[in-house]
Amino acid sequence: MFLLLAGSTEMARALIVDEFLGEHSDWRHLALEDIADAEMDTGDMEEEDIFGFQMAFMTMVACECAKEENAAGHHVVITCPESEMIPGIYSEIEEDIVSVFLGEKSDADGFDHVIDSASKSMVEISAKLDQIIQAQPA
């Protein structure tokens, strides 16, 4: 199973995933924030990635790693910092992805689930994620 988390802040997503993984040893985390951070770190050294080729390639490689973990019997939670990355994730992972937006419903167009992260604690959000994955067919 693949679970995609988007919205909220990078820190909030990291804390939520840490809480969630503490309860689910069969899950792994693919933090696409690392890709976005790596691209920003190379800023002045290389030409700007105008067409997003570098981001698309790095997303493709990361998704291949996620698919390998899934093939090895692990579920994968993917955290995504930028909405522009989401189509690339869906194009690389052919299996169903359960998407969860952390934030307001008005900003969550196209997501399977919405959790108002401003009014819930990490523990409450992790419990809600647990309910979401339990409701999915095996």
ZAMARRO-71921 format. One record per residue (C-alpha): residue number from 1; residue in three letters; x, y, z. Coordinates in steps of 0.25 Angstrom, whole numbers, plus 5000, padded with zeros to 4 digits. Each point is the difference from the previous one (the first is absolute). Last residue first. Layout:
! ZAMARRO-71921
[atom NUM,"ALA",[X,Y,Z]]
...
//
This chain:
! ZAMARRO-71921
[atom 138,"ALA",[4976,4977,5006]]
[atom 137,"PRO",[4989,5009,4998]]
[atom 136,"GLN",[5001,5014,5007]]
[atom 135,"ALA",[4993,5003,5012]]
[atom 134,"GLN",[5011,4997,5009]]
[atom 133,"ILE",[5009,5010,4992]]
[atom 132,"ILE",[4990,5011,5003]]
[atom 131,"GLN",[4998,4997,5015]]
[atom 130,"ASP",[5015,5000,5002]]
[atom 129,"LEU",[5001,5013,4993]]
[atom 128,"LYS",[4990,5005,5010]]
[atom 127,"ALA",[5008,4995,5012]]
[atom 126,"SER",[5012,5007,4994]]
[atom 125,"ILE",[4992,5013,4999]]
[atom 124,"GLU",[4995,4998,5014]]
[atom 123,"VAL",[5014,4997,5005]]
[atom 122,"MET",[5006,5012,4993]]
[atom 121,"SER",[4990,5009,5006]]
[atom 120,"LYS",[4987,5005,4992]]
[atom 119,"SER",[4995,5014,4998]]
[atom 118,"ALA",[5010,5005,4990]]
[atom 117,"SER",[5002,4987,4993]]
[atom 116,"ASP",[4985,5000,4995]]
[atom 115,"ILE",[5001,4986,4993]]
[atom 114,"VAL",[4995,4998,4986]]
[atom 113,"HIS",[4999,4987,4993]]
[atom 112,"ASP",[5000,4995,4985]]
[atom 111,"PHE",[5006,5012,4995]]
[atom 110,"GLY",[4996,5007,4987]]
[atom 109,"ASP",[4998,5014,5005]]
[atom 108,"ALA",[5005,5001,5014]]
[atom 107,"ASP",[5002,5016,5002]]
[atom 106,"SER",[4985,5002,5003]]
[atom 105,"LYS",[5001,4988,5010]]
[atom 104,"GLU",[5010,5007,5009]]
[atom 103,"GLY",[5013,4994,5004]]
[atom 102,"LEU",[5007,4987,4999]]
[atom 101,"PHE",[4996,4993,4987]]
[atom 100,"VAL",[5000,4985,4999]]
[atom 99,"SER",[5001,4992,4988]]
[atom 98,"VAL",[4999,4985,4999]]
[atom 97,"ILE",[5008,4995,4988]]
[atom 96,"ASP",[4996,4988,4992]]
[atom 95,"GLU",[5011,4993,4992]]
[atom 94,"GLU",[5006,5006,4988]]
[atom 93,"ILE",[5010,5008,5007]]
[atom 92,"GLU",[5009,5009,4990]]
[atom 91,"SER",[4988,5008,4994]]
[atom 90,"TYR",[4993,5002,5014]]
[atom 89,"ILE",[5013,5005,5006]]
[atom 88,"GLY",[5003,5009,4988]]
[atom 87,"PRO",[4986,5006,5001]]
[atom 86,"ILE",[5002,5003,5015]]
[atom 85,"MET",[5013,5008,4998]]
[atom 84,"GLU",[4994,5013,4996]]
[atom 83,"SER",[4992,5000,5013]]
[atom 82,"GLU",[5013,5002,5008]]
[atom 81,"PRO",[5005,4995,5013]]
[atom 80,"CYS",[4996,4985,4998]]
[atom 79,"THR",[5000,4990,5011]]
[atom 78,"ILE",[5000,4985,4995]]
[atom 77,"VAL",[4995,4989,5010]]
[atom 76,"VAL",[5005,4987,4995]]
[atom 75,"HIS",[4995,4986,5003]]
[atom 74,"HIS",[5011,4989,5002]]
[atom 73,"GLY",[5000,4986,4994]]
[atom 72,"ALA",[5013,5000,4991]]
[atom 71,"ALA",[4992,5005,4988]]
[atom 70,"ASN",[4995,5012,5008]]
[atom 69,"GLU",[5014,5003,5003]]
[atom 68,"GLU",[5004,4999,4986]]
[atom 67,"LYS",[4988,5009,4996]]
[atom 66,"ALA",[5005,5010,5009]]
[atom 65,"CYS",[5014,5000,4994]]
[atom 64,"GLU",[4994,5001,4986]]
[atom 63,"CYS",[4992,5012,5006]]
[atom 62,"ALA",[5013,5007,5004]]
[atom 61,"VAL",[5006,4998,4986]]
[atom 60,"MET",[4988,5006,4993]]
[atom 59,"THR",[4999,5012,5010]]
[atom 58,"MET",[5015,5002,4997]]
[atom 57,"PHE",[4997,5000,4985]]
[atom 56,"ALA",[4988,5009,5001]]
[atom 55,"MET",[5008,5010,5009]]
[atom 54,"GLN",[5012,5000,4991]]
[atom 53,"PHE",[4991,5002,4987]]
[atom 52,"GLY",[4991,5011,5007]]
[atom 51,"PHE",[4999,5008,4987]]
[atom 50,"ILE",[5008,5012,5005]]
[atom 49,"ASP",[5010,4992,5009]]
[atom 48,"GLU",[5009,5013,5002]]
[atom 47,"GLU",[5014,4998,4995]]
[atom 46,"GLU",[5009,4994,5010]]
[atom 45,"MET",[5009,5005,5011]]
[atom 44,"ASP",[4991,5011,5005]]
[atom 43,"GLY",[4988,4992,5005]]
[atom 42,"THR",[5006,4986,5003]]
[atom 41,"ASP",[4995,5001,5014]]
[atom 40,"MET",[4986,5003,4995]]
[atom 39,"GLU",[5000,4987,4992]]
[atom 38,"ALA",[5004,4992,5012]]
[atom 37,"ASP",[4990,5006,5009]]
[atom 36,"ALA",[4989,4996,4990]]
[atom 35,"ILE",[5005,4986,4999]]
[atom 34,"ASP",[5001,4999,5015]]
[atom 33,"GLU",[4986,5005,5001]]
[atom 32,"LEU",[4996,4988,4992]]
[atom 31,"ALA",[5001,4992,5013]]
[atom 30,"LEU",[4997,4985,4997]]
[atom 29,"HIS",[4997,4994,5013]]
[atom 28,"ARG",[4999,4985,5003]]
[atom 27,"TRP",[4988,4992,5006]]
[atom 26,"ASP",[5001,4986,5007]]
[atom 25,"SER",[5004,5005,5013]]
[atom 24,"HIS",[4987,5008,5002]]
[atom 23,"GLU",[4997,5007,5013]]
[atom 22,"GLY",[5013,5008,5000]]
[atom 21,"LEU",[4999,5002,4985]]
[atom 20,"PHE",[4987,5008,5003]]
[atom 19,"GLU",[5007,5009,5011]]
[atom 18,"ASP",[5012,5002,4991]]
[atom 17,"VAL",[4990,5003,4988]]
[atom 16,"ILE",[4993,5010,5008]]
[atom 15,"LEU",[5013,5007,5004]]
[atom 14,"ALA",[5005,5000,4986]]
[atom 13,"ARG",[4987,5006,4994]]
[atom 12,"ALA",[5000,5011,5011]]
[atom 11,"MET",[5014,5004,4997]]
[atom 10,"GLU",[4998,5000,4985]]
[atom 9,"THR",[4987,5009,5002]]
[atom 8,"SER",[4986,4997,4997]]
[atom 7,"GLY",[4996,4993,4987]]
[atom 6,"ALA",[5004,4987,4994]]
[atom 5,"LEU",[5000,4986,5005]]
[atom 4,"LEU",[4999,4988,4990]]
[atom 3,"LEU",[4998,4986,5005]]
[atom 2,"PHE",[5004,4988,4992]]
[atom 1,"MET",[4996,4986,5003]]
//
